[in-house]
Amino acid sequence: MASFGQTNVGDLPSEIQSIMAKPRYSEATWALRVVDVKSGKVIYDLNSQEKLLTGSVRKLYSVAVTLNQLGTDYRFKTPVFRTGEVDGSGDLRGDLVLVAKGDLTMGGRDNGDDTLAITDFDHNDANALGGAILTAPDPLAGLDKLAQQVAASGITKVSGDVIIDDRLFEAFRVPNQKLLITPIVVNDNRIDVTVLPTQPGEWAQVEWRPHTAAFNVISQVTTVAAGGKTDVTLIQVSPKEGIVKGQIAMDYVSPLPGVKTLVQTFRLDYPEPAQDAAASDYPATFARTTFIESLQRAGVKVRGPLVGPNPSNKLPPPNSYWADSQVAELVSAPYAQYSKLILKISHNLGANLSLMLFGLAHGVNTMPDALEEERSTLTGQYGLNGEGFYFPTNGSGSPDSMASAATTVDLLTFMAGQPTFPAYFDALPILGVDGSLAEIGIDSPARGKVFAKTGTFLDGDKIKAQALAGYIDTRSGRRLAYALFVNDAGEITGIPDVIDVIQDEGKISTIIQQLN
């Protein structure tokens, strides 16, 4: 039987109990806490003190501390320095160094109006979901801007080399997908591949971005007749090369609503253990090559090799750059936009990178130390119960982050009283409208009234955790903070089974919205 525990305040509505009692949840554990933000009154409470797996609801914590630490208006400023003098002909007799500052987008999502481009199906999830909607901005736009500034400074040739200084912190991996967290990020450290059918028996049209000498894509995809099976596989040969093979039907239709093409991605951090040493350096190597290509487009010649390892051994001592040697700077959109990107689409790299930035602001530069600083802040400054959360390895969630519904609601009510709250609230997915809730509760009377972060943790063919936490603007005009967790929600045969569970949590959220 499903574990319901005891409700401390009243009884759960029968409509909610009937959802929790579905056969799928026969072995599941549920937790729910709902609190009126203004009065603090507890509306519903079920198992709220029990720590459960959170999935990406954990991001509510890492984004909260970083948003409060940096502020909504914080902007990343990524500089480029020269290490030598520039002669009368514009020849830089030294190296050109781009110093990474942890900017997640590096101008590659900028809309040009201080906002970042976000789609409901992001390319970070393309391989898991079977597709994505790519953003409109050029992923290399930020590097192009830096290159244009370098040219405008009078440099026409770099006789030394181009180097990425990625010493802000040492790159590391988190357990979730063995994701590599690096100070330098270009296009989320991914290559986007789009496959389009042509005519039966002919090669399919395979496009990728960014197009660069740093990564080679080999296409081996054929087009089959309408009604045929679509089966496209990406094989990553190395951090520098990938093969796209298989077949695509002439009448291919994406399984995702609003997605018109087949999109998959290669990861530049190449998660295979045998390649780990090379992969840890490759985001900087990739950024170096793409920056050189941007410089070439801007009319700046570079003597160093276009493709090759990032020569970090040539870097000067950290923080030794002179202000008058700066020749370019990329200024980002406000951090409020980054928090929106992270929470709307559940950006794992962004959540971990944000927590590292929080740690750096506290004088530490490793994830374990950043996690300690986060815990100290959550318990000391925010007043959260330290027994109510357990975040041992990462800032994004799976596979080991745990929290109680009560502590999560305490965080949400705390944030509701902070100056950063408008940005925090605006960053949450909206039921039936956008982000990870865009396709949930589309026909619900609570559509547009539930603002919540989703969290999913799959272990093989089992749903270990599905969670939803955020705010509900009720029919009577109240604002509620709530956290809804279910662990061990049964086996799945595919993504539709996961969506069904999220829909159930959307229905529970709707019931709460309508009854209060």
ChimeraX attribute file (.defattr): number of C-alpha atoms within 10 A of each C-alpha:
attribute: neighborCount
match mode: 1-to-1
recipient: residues
	/A:1	11
	/A:2	19
	/A:3	18
	/A:4	16
	/A:5	14
	/A:6	13
	/A:7	16
	/A:8	15
	/A:9	13
	/A:10	12
	/A:11	13
	/A:12	16
	/A:13	13
	/A:14	9
	/A:15	12
	/A:16	17
	/A:17	13
	/A:18	10
	/A:19	16
	/A:20	22
	/A:21	16
	/A:22	12
	/A:23	13
	/A:24	16
	/A:25	21
	/A:26	15
	/A:27	15
	/A:28	21
	/A:29	21
	/A:30	26
	/A:31	26
	/A:32	25
	/A:33	29
	/A:34	26
	/A:35	24
	/A:36	18
	/A:37	22
	/A:38	13
	/A:39	10
	/A:40	13
	/A:41	12
	/A:42	17
	/A:43	19
	/A:44	19
	/A:45	24
	/A:46	24
	/A:47	22
	/A:48	28
	/A:49	17
	/A:50	20
	/A:51	20
	/A:52	26
	/A:53	29
	/A:54	36
	/A:55	27
	/A:56	28
	/A:57	31
	/A:58	28
	/A:59	29
	/A:60	27
	/A:61	24
	/A:62	25
	/A:63	27
	/A:64	22
	/A:65	22
	/A:66	23
	/A:67	24
	/A:68	16
	/A:69	16
	/A:70	16
	/A:71	16
	/A:72	21
	/A:73	14
	/A:74	15
	/A:75	18
	/A:76	20
	/A:77	18
	/A:78	20
	/A:79	18
	/A:80	24
	/A:81	21
	/A:82	25
	/A:83	18
	/A:84	16
	/A:85	14
	/A:86	19
	/A:87	12
	/A:88	9
	/A:89	10
	/A:90	16
	/A:91	20
	/A:92	23
	/A:93	17
	/A:94	16
	/A:95	22
	/A:96	26
	/A:97	24
	/A:98	26
	/A:99	23
	/A:100	23
	/A:101	20
	/A:102	23
	/A:103	26
	/A:104	26
	/A:105	25
	/A:106	27
	/A:107	26
	/A:108	23
	/A:109	24
	/A:110	22
	/A:111	16
	/A:112	11
	/A:113	7
	/A:114	10
	/A:115	18
	/A:116	23
	/A:117	15
	/A:118	22
	/A:119	19
	/A:120	21
	/A:121	24
	/A:122	21
	/A:123	26
	/A:124	25
	/A:125	17
	/A:126	20
	/A:127	15
	/A:128	11
	/A:129	18
	/A:130	19
	/A:131	25
	/A:132	29
	/A:133	19
	/A:134	21
	/A:135	18
	/A:136	13
	/A:137	15
	/A:138	16
	/A:139	22
	/A:140	23
	/A:141	17
	/A:142	24
	/A:143	24
	/A:144	24
	/A:145	18
	/A:146	25
	/A:147	27
	/A:148	19
	/A:149	19
	/A:150	24
	/A:151	21
	/A:152	13
	/A:153	14
	/A:154	17
	/A:155	23
	/A:156	21
	/A:157	21
	/A:158	23
	/A:159	18
	/A:160	18
	/A:161	21
	/A:162	27
	/A:163	28
	/A:164	24
	/A:165	24
	/A:166	22
	/A:167	18
	/A:168	19
	/A:169	19
	/A:170	13
	/A:171	17
	/A:172	13
	/A:173	19
	/A:174	20
	/A:175	14
	/A:176	16
	/A:177	11
	/A:178	14
	/A:179	17
	/A:180	23
	/A:181	26
	/A:182	29
	/A:183	22
	/A:184	28
	/A:185	26
	/A:186	24
	/A:187	22
	/A:188	20
	/A:189	26
	/A:190	20
	/A:191	24
	/A:192	21
	/A:193	21
	/A:194	18
	/A:195	22
	/A:196	21
	/A:197	24
	/A:198	18
	/A:199	15
	/A:200	17
	/A:201	12
	/A:202	12
	/A:203	18
	/A:204	24
	/A:205	16
	/A:206	19
	/A:207	15
	/A:208	17
	/A:209	16
	/A:210	18
	/A:211	15
	/A:212	15
	/A:213	13
	/A:214	21
	/A:215	20
	/A:216	16
	/A:217	22
	/A:218	13
	/A:219	18
	/A:220	16
	/A:221	23
	/A:222	25
	/A:223	26
	/A:224	23
	/A:225	16
	/A:226	15
	/A:227	11
	/A:228	15
	/A:229	15
	/A:230	19
	/A:231	11
	/A:232	19
	/A:233	15
	/A:234	18
	/A:235	14
	/A:236	19
	/A:237	11
	/A:238	19
	/A:239	26
	/A:240	20
	/A:241	15
	/A:242	20
	/A:243	18
	/A:244	20
	/A:245	17
	/A:246	17
	/A:247	23
	/A:248	28
	/A:249	22
	/A:250	22
	/A:251	16
	/A:252	20
	/A:253	14
	/A:254	16
	/A:255	14
	/A:256	16
	/A:257	13
	/A:258	11
	/A:259	17
	/A:260	15
	/A:261	20
	/A:262	24
	/A:263	26
	/A:264	26
	/A:265	23
	/A:266	26
	/A:267	21
	/A:268	29
	/A:269	26
	/A:270	24
	/A:271	19
	/A:272	13
	/A:273	10
	/A:274	9
	/A:275	13
	/A:276	16
	/A:277	11
	/A:278	16
	/A:279	22
	/A:280	22
	/A:281	19
	/A:282	23
	/A:283	28
	/A:284	27
	/A:285	26
	/A:286	26
	/A:287	23
	/A:288	27
	/A:289	24
	/A:290	24
	/A:291	23
	/A:292	25
	/A:293	23
	/A:294	21
	/A:295	26
	/A:296	18
	/A:297	13
	/A:298	19
	/A:299	16
	/A:300	22
	/A:301	18
	/A:302	22
	/A:303	13
	/A:304	15
	/A:305	11
	/A:306	17
	/A:307	16
	/A:308	13
	/A:309	16
	/A:310	22
	/A:311	15
	/A:312	17
	/A:313	8
	/A:314	13
	/A:315	16
	/A:316	12
	/A:317	7
	/A:318	10
	/A:319	9
	/A:320	8
	/A:321	16
	/A:322	10
	/A:323	9
	/A:324	8
	/A:325	14
	/A:326	18
	/A:327	22
	/A:328	22
	/A:329	20
	/A:330	20
	/A:331	16
	/A:332	24
	/A:333	25
	/A:334	17
	/A:335	22
	/A:336	24
	/A:337	23
	/A:338	26
	/A:339	29
	/A:340	24
	/A:341	27
	/A:342	25
	/A:343	28
	/A:344	26
	/A:345	25
	/A:346	28
	/A:347	22
	/A:348	24
	/A:349	21
	/A:350	26
	/A:351	30
	/A:352	28
	/A:353	25
	/A:354	29
	/A:355	28
	/A:356	30
	/A:357	24
	/A:358	25
	/A:359	24
	/A:360	18
	/A:361	15
	/A:362	14
	/A:363	12
	/A:364	18
	/A:365	18
	/A:366	16
	/A:367	26
	/A:368	16
	/A:369	16
	/A:370	24
	/A:371	22
	/A:372	15
	/A:373	20
	/A:374	23
	/A:375	21
	/A:376	15
	/A:377	14
	/A:378	20
	/A:379	14
	/A:380	12
	/A:381	9
	/A:382	15
	/A:383	14
	/A:384	21
	/A:385	17
	/A:386	14
	/A:387	13
	/A:388	20
	/A:389	25
	/A:390	18
	/A:391	22
	/A:392	15
	/A:393	19
	/A:394	27
	/A:395	29
	/A:396	33
	/A:397	31
	/A:398	28
	/A:399	24
	/A:400	17
	/A:401	23
	/A:402	21
	/A:403	24
	/A:404	27
	/A:405	32
	/A:406	28
	/A:407	23
	/A:408	28
	/A:409	26
	/A:410	24
	/A:411	21
	/A:412	26
	/A:413	21
	/A:414	16
	/A:415	20
	/A:416	18
	/A:417	12
	/A:418	11
	/A:419	12
	/A:420	18
	/A:421	18
	/A:422	14
	/A:423	18
	/A:424	24
	/A:425	20
	/A:426	16
	/A:427	24
	/A:428	29
	/A:429	27
	/A:430	28
	/A:431	28
	/A:432	23
	/A:433	19
	/A:434	20
	/A:435	28
	/A:436	25
	/A:437	27
	/A:438	20
	/A:439	19
	/A:440	23
	/A:441	24
	/A:442	16
	/A:443	10
	/A:444	16
	/A:445	15
	/A:446	24
	/A:447	20
	/A:448	18
	/A:449	21
	/A:450	28
	/A:451	27
	/A:452	30
	/A:453	28
	/A:454	30
	/A:455	24
	/A:456	24
	/A:457	23
	/A:458	18
	/A:459	12
	/A:460	9
	/A:461	11
	/A:462	15
	/A:463	21
	/A:464	23
	/A:465	27
	/A:466	27
	/A:467	29
	/A:468	27
	/A:469	29
	/A:470	26
	/A:471	29
	/A:472	30
	/A:473	19
	/A:474	20
	/A:475	16
	/A:476	10
	/A:477	10
	/A:478	14
	/A:479	20
	/A:480	28
	/A:481	27
	/A:482	31
	/A:483	28
	/A:484	28
	/A:485	28
	/A:486	26
	/A:487	24
	/A:488	22
	/A:489	23
	/A:490	19
	/A:491	17
	/A:492	15
	/A:493	9
	/A:494	10
	/A:495	11
	/A:496	11
	/A:497	14
	/A:498	20
	/A:499	14
	/A:500	12
	/A:501	22
	/A:502	23
	/A:503	17
	/A:504	17
	/A:505	24
	/A:506	25
	/A:507	20
	/A:508	20
	/A:509	28
	/A:510	23
	/A:511	18
	/A:512	25
	/A:513	24
	/A:514	15
	/A:515	10
	/A:516	16
